[in-house]
Amino acid sequence: MLAKRIIPCLDIKDGRTVKGINFENIRDAGDAVELALYYSQQGADELVFLDITATVEKRKTFAELVKRIAANINIPFTVGGGISSVENAYELLQNGADKVSVNTAAFRNPELVSAMSKEFGSQCVVLAIDTKKESDGKWYVYLSGGRTKTDTLAFDWAEKGIDAGAGEILLTSMNNDGTKDGFAHDITALCCDKLSVPVIASGGAGSMEHFADVFLKDKADAALAASVFHFAEIKIPELKKYLNEKGIAIRI
């Protein structure tokens, strides 16, 4: 059985790590390089770095910051935000990223996923999907950092993205993001059950039990969280010990 992964997420704005609730009310959470080094030392399995305003501000992710983070850690490192071309992705991979995460640009041009997969391999391409459950009970794709609603269902886009060459899905529930009420079980379980690539669950982690639930009930391959780690509400070594005691395959 493949070990489940614990992944801290560094949401970056103006070079600093930040965190919000439901994609709003952003507050500072510390220096990105210092946090990355801390998580690497604490036993995180991977890191995700998301430049959360790159798309809206129409600029590329900070390649220099990526390089500084990569120089300080020894775990896999995924970078996203504002990546709109194979050249953008190449620059980040050259500066130390192990994978690139694409969201808005991929939705608007699925050929980008295909081109990146052919150039770097599907294992390097993570399709990030920000999704929100609307009043009709369906989960829709949102773009531009959660600012723009589409009429496309999250599961349908995930399938299409995988067909295009995405090797992993980063699924973030906007309804649950920052609430600490637990992950979105319905959409997460659906994707984990029906999709052919690993799924990273994101949005809503607030307790160790929430991590256990998303692994045991939803069958997620990895769980991503931010504020509970940034503000030391949950410490990764303690979380891993707890999950191990629950019988969940995890790297200690």
C-alpha positions as CSV (number, residue, x, y, z in Angstrom):
1,M,0.0,0.0,0.0
2,L,1.3,3.4,-0.9
3,A,1.9,5.7,2.0
4,K,-0.5,8.6,2.5
5,R,1.1,12.0,2.2
6,I,0.9,15.1,4.5
7,I,1.4,18.3,2.5
8,P,1.7,21.8,4.0
9,C,0.6,24.5,1.5
10,L,2.4,27.9,1.3
11,D,0.0,30.4,-0.2
12,I,2.2,33.3,-1.3
13,K,1.2,36.9,-1.7
14,D,3.8,39.6,-2.2
15,G,6.5,37.2,-1.2
16,R,5.0,36.3,2.2
17,T,3.0,33.2,3.3
18,V,-0.6,34.1,3.9
19,K,-3.9,32.3,4.8
20,G,-7.5,33.1,4.5
21,I,-11.0,31.7,5.0
22,N,-13.1,30.7,2.0
23,F,-10.4,32.4,-0.1
24,E,-11.0,35.7,1.6
25,N,-9.8,37.6,4.7
26,I,-6.1,37.0,4.0
27,R,-3.7,37.3,6.9
28,D,0.1,37.0,7.2
29,A,1.5,33.6,8.2
30,G,5.3,34.1,8.0
31,D,8.4,33.9,5.8
32,A,8.0,31.4,3.0
33,V,11.6,30.1,3.1
34,E,11.7,29.7,6.9
35,L,8.3,27.9,6.8
36,A,9.5,25.6,4.0
37,L,12.7,24.7,5.9
38,Y,10.6,24.1,9.1
39,Y,8.2,21.7,7.3
40,S,11.0,19.8,5.7
41,Q,12.6,19.3,9.1
42,Q,9.3,18.3,10.7
43,G,8.7,15.4,8.3
44,A,6.3,16.8,5.7
45,D,6.1,14.5,2.7
46,E,5.8,17.3,0.2
47,L,5.3,21.0,-0.1
48,V,2.9,23.0,-2.3
49,F,3.7,26.6,-3.1
50,L,0.9,28.6,-4.6
51,D,1.3,32.2,-5.7
52,I,-2.3,33.1,-5.1
53,T,-2.5,36.4,-6.9
54,A,-0.2,35.7,-9.9
55,T,-3.1,34.9,-12.2
56,V,-5.2,37.9,-11.2
57,E,-2.2,40.2,-11.4
58,K,-1.2,38.7,-14.7
59,R,2.4,37.9,-13.8
60,K,4.5,34.9,-13.4
61,T,5.3,33.1,-10.1
62,F,8.4,34.3,-8.3
63,A,11.1,32.1,-9.8
64,E,13.8,33.5,-7.4
65,L,11.7,32.7,-4.4
66,V,11.2,29.1,-5.7
67,K,14.9,28.8,-6.1
68,R,15.5,29.9,-2.5
69,I,12.9,27.5,-1.1
70,A,14.3,24.6,-3.1
71,A,17.8,25.2,-1.8
72,N,16.6,24.8,1.7
73,I,14.5,21.6,1.5
74,N,14.9,18.0,0.6
75,I,11.3,16.9,-0.1
76,P,9.2,17.1,-3.3
77,F,8.0,20.6,-4.1
78,T,5.1,21.6,-6.2
79,V,4.7,25.2,-7.5
80,G,1.7,26.9,-9.0
81,G,0.2,30.3,-9.7
82,G,0.2,32.2,-13.0
83,I,1.7,29.3,-15.1
84,S,0.4,29.8,-18.6
85,S,3.0,28.2,-20.8
86,V,5.5,25.4,-21.1
87,E,8.2,28.0,-20.8
88,N,6.8,29.2,-17.5
89,A,6.8,25.7,-16.2
90,Y,10.3,25.0,-17.5
91,E,11.7,28.0,-15.6
92,L,10.2,26.9,-12.3
93,L,11.4,23.3,-12.7
94,Q,14.9,24.6,-13.6
95,N,14.8,26.7,-10.3
96,G,14.1,23.6,-8.2
97,A,10.4,22.8,-8.4
98,D,9.7,19.0,-8.8
99,K,6.1,19.5,-10.1
100,V,4.1,22.4,-11.5
101,S,0.4,23.0,-10.6
102,V,-1.9,24.6,-13.2
103,N,-5.4,25.9,-12.7
104,T,-7.0,28.8,-14.6
105,A,-4.7,28.7,-17.6
106,A,-5.2,24.9,-18.0
107,F,-9.0,25.3,-17.9
108,R,-9.0,28.0,-20.5
109,N,-6.5,26.0,-22.7
110,P,-6.4,22.2,-21.9
111,E,-3.8,21.9,-24.6
112,L,-1.4,23.4,-22.0
113,V,-1.7,20.3,-19.9
114,S,-1.0,18.1,-22.9
115,A,2.0,20.1,-23.9
116,M,3.5,20.1,-20.4
117,S,2.8,16.4,-19.9
118,K,4.6,15.6,-23.2
119,E,7.5,17.9,-22.3
120,F,8.1,17.0,-18.6
121,G,6.0,13.8,-18.0
122,S,2.6,13.5,-16.4
123,Q,4.1,13.0,-13.0
124,C,5.3,16.6,-13.1
125,V,1.8,18.1,-13.9
126,V,-0.7,18.7,-11.1
127,L,-4.1,19.9,-12.1
128,A,-5.4,22.2,-9.3
129,I,-9.2,22.5,-9.2
130,D,-10.9,25.1,-6.9
131,T,-14.5,24.1,-6.5
132,K,-17.6,25.3,-4.8
133,K,-20.8,23.6,-3.9
134,E,-23.7,25.7,-5.1
135,S,-27.4,25.7,-4.0
136,D,-28.2,23.0,-6.5
137,G,-25.9,20.6,-4.6
138,K,-23.4,20.4,-7.5
139,W,-19.7,21.2,-7.3
140,Y,-18.6,23.8,-9.9
141,V,-15.1,24.9,-11.0
142,Y,-14.0,28.4,-10.1
143,L,-11.1,30.2,-11.7
144,S,-8.7,33.1,-10.9
145,G,-8.2,32.3,-7.3
146,G,-11.9,31.5,-6.7
147,R,-13.1,34.8,-8.2
148,T,-14.8,33.5,-11.4
149,K,-17.5,30.8,-11.5
150,T,-17.8,28.5,-14.4
151,D,-20.7,26.2,-15.5
152,T,-18.3,23.2,-15.5
153,L,-18.6,20.5,-12.8
154,A,-15.4,19.8,-10.9
155,F,-15.5,16.0,-11.6
156,D,-16.0,16.5,-15.3
157,W,-13.1,18.9,-15.6
158,A,-10.9,16.5,-13.5
159,E,-11.6,13.7,-16.0
160,K,-10.9,15.9,-18.9
161,G,-7.7,17.2,-17.4
162,I,-6.5,13.6,-16.7
163,D,-7.2,12.7,-20.3
164,A,-5.1,15.7,-21.3
165,G,-2.2,14.4,-19.3
166,A,-2.4,15.6,-15.7
167,G,-0.8,13.1,-13.3
168,E,-2.4,14.3,-10.1
169,I,-5.4,16.3,-8.9
170,L,-5.3,19.0,-6.2
171,L,-8.9,19.3,-5.2
172,T,-9.7,22.4,-3.0
173,S,-13.2,22.9,-1.6
174,M,-13.9,26.7,-1.4
175,N,-16.8,26.0,1.0
176,N,-14.5,24.3,3.5
177,D,-11.3,26.3,3.0
178,G,-10.0,27.8,6.2
179,T,-13.1,26.7,8.2
180,K,-11.4,23.9,10.1
181,D,-14.7,22.0,9.9
182,G,-13.2,19.1,8.0
183,F,-12.7,18.2,4.3
184,A,-15.5,18.1,1.7
185,H,-16.3,14.4,1.8
186,D,-18.8,14.1,-1.0
187,I,-16.7,15.5,-3.8
188,T,-13.4,14.2,-2.4
189,A,-14.8,10.6,-2.1
190,L,-16.2,10.8,-5.7
191,C,-13.0,11.9,-7.2
192,C,-10.9,9.4,-5.2
193,D,-13.2,6.6,-6.2
194,K,-13.6,7.3,-9.9
195,L,-10.4,9.1,-11.1
196,S,-7.4,7.2,-12.3
197,V,-4.7,9.4,-10.7
198,P,-3.8,10.4,-7.1
199,V,-6.1,13.0,-5.5
200,I,-4.8,15.6,-2.9
201,A,-7.7,16.7,-0.7
202,S,-7.5,20.4,0.3
203,G,-9.7,22.7,2.3
204,G,-11.1,22.4,5.8
205,A,-8.5,20.6,7.9
206,G,-9.0,21.5,11.6
207,S,-8.1,18.4,13.6
208,M,-6.2,15.1,13.4
209,E,-9.5,13.3,13.0
210,H,-10.2,15.2,9.9
211,F,-7.0,13.9,8.3
212,A,-7.9,10.3,9.4
213,D,-11.4,10.7,7.9
214,V,-10.2,11.9,4.5
215,F,-7.8,9.0,4.3
216,L,-10.0,6.2,5.7
217,K,-13.4,7.3,4.4
218,D,-12.7,9.3,1.3
219,K,-9.6,7.3,0.3
220,A,-7.6,10.4,-0.5
221,D,-4.0,9.8,-1.5
222,A,-2.7,13.0,0.2
223,A,-4.1,15.7,2.5
224,L,-3.1,19.4,2.2
225,A,-3.5,22.0,4.9
226,A,-2.2,25.4,5.7
227,S,-3.3,27.3,8.8
228,V,-3.3,24.4,11.2
229,F,0.3,23.9,10.4
230,H,1.4,27.5,10.0
231,F,0.0,28.5,13.4
232,A,1.2,25.2,15.1
233,E,-2.3,24.0,15.9
234,I,-1.3,20.6,14.6
235,K,2.3,19.5,14.5
236,I,3.3,17.1,11.7
237,P,5.2,14.5,13.8
238,E,2.2,14.3,16.2
239,L,-0.2,14.0,13.3
240,K,1.8,11.2,11.7
241,K,2.0,9.3,15.0
242,Y,-1.8,9.6,15.4
243,L,-2.4,8.4,11.8
244,N,0.0,5.5,12.2
245,E,-1.9,4.4,15.3
246,K,-5.1,4.5,13.3
247,G,-3.6,1.9,10.9
248,I,-3.0,4.4,8.1
249,A,0.1,3.8,6.0
250,I,2.2,6.9,6.6
251,R,5.9,7.8,6.5
252,I,7.1,8.4,10.1
